[in-house]
Amino acid sequence: MKPIISPSILSADFGYLARDIEMINQSEAEWVHIDIMDGVFVPNISFGFPVLKYVAKLSEKPLDVHLMIVQPEKFIPEVKALGAYIMNVHYEACPHLHRVVQQIREAGMQPAITINPATPVAMLKDVIRDVYMVLVMSVNPGFGGQKFIEHSIEKVRELRELISITGSQALIEVDGGVNLETGARLVKAGADALVAGNFVFSATDPEEAIRTLRNLV
């Protein structure tokens, strides 16, 4: 089965954002990945809801919203108002994770959980059956263009095994350092979806870059 491709607009050219969103609309990408950073949970700030409303208005693809922030549950209404398909929160940012997952689902969105590179897959055992997707960070969150962390391949394998053992239907998404080489290995290990930022937006032909990722298998 071909992987879902979710281009990250964090790597887009914000001087030509409408052009880059239209490129995604015309491409084989299934989702648009949106990284929201608060400068607290991660050492960077990305963009806020006024910009996201503009993105949501232009996008013809479902929004894959990734909140790298503290207390993400406070913003469930705002994310829902964007028309987001997926609301993704960090395991490390939610002491009451099960409650947050329920709140996201009750708001009418698909709940997803992200784990940082140092967070073991086993920590998801008690919530894996309640989520639509798990995002494995294959770089440390907060900045684009980082080097792929090799252990991420093994984490995807471990997560695939946990999903199988528990009977979960969760998808596996991976974000960070994704290109043709790492993407092929991740899909082989069990990844269902790939987030791609620099690989897509630094390409001479971004649409073709998306197509090649989509057709890795």
C-alpha positions, 0 to 999 in steps of 0.5 A, a space after each residue: 500500500 502506498 504511503 500517505 504523504 503530508 507535506 509540512 508547510 513549515 518548510 514552505 516559502 511564506 512569501 509565496 504561501 498561496 502558491 505552495 498550498 496550490 502546489 499541494 492541492 495539485 499534487 498526490 499528497 493526501 494531507 497538509 501537515 501544520 506544525 504549531 510551536 509555542 517557544 515553550 515546549 519546543 525552542 522555536 515559534 512557528 505561526 498562530 491561528 490567523 495564518 492557519 485560517 488562511 492556510 485552511 481557506 486555501 487548502 483542498 486537502 485535509 489538515 494534519 495539525 501537529 501541536 508542539 505546545 504545552 496544554 494543547 487541550 486549551 486550543 481544541 476549539 480553535 483547531 476544530 474551527 480550522 476544519 482540521 481532520 487530525 489534531 496531534 498532541 505530544 505524549 510529553 505535553 499531556 499528563 492527562 493524555 487519555 482525557 485529551 484524546 477523548 476531548 479531541 474525538 468529541 470535538 469531531 477530529 481524529 486524535 493523534 499522539 506524537 512521541 519524541 525521539 527519547 520516548 519509548 513506544 511502550 509508553 503508548 500501551 494504555 492509549 494505543 487503541 484510542 487513537 487514530 494515529 501515532 506520529 514518531 518524531 525522527 528528529 528532535 522537534 522544533 526545527 526543520 532540516 535536521 538529520 534523521 535519527 537512525 533509531 527511528 526505524 526500530 521505533 516504527 517496527 516496535 510500534 507496528 508490533 504494539 499495534 498488532 498485539 493490541 488490535 489497534 487500528 492506529 496509523 503510523 506517521 513519521 516526521 523528520 529527515 524524510 527523503 527517498 532513502 529514509 522514506 523507503 526504509 520507514 515504509 518497509 518498517 511499517 510506516 503508513 504516512 510520511 511528513 516531508 518538509 525540506 525534501 519537498 519544498 527545496 526540490 526543483 519540482 516539489 510536485 514530482 518530489 511528492 509523487 516519488 515519495 508516494 510511489 516508494 512502494 
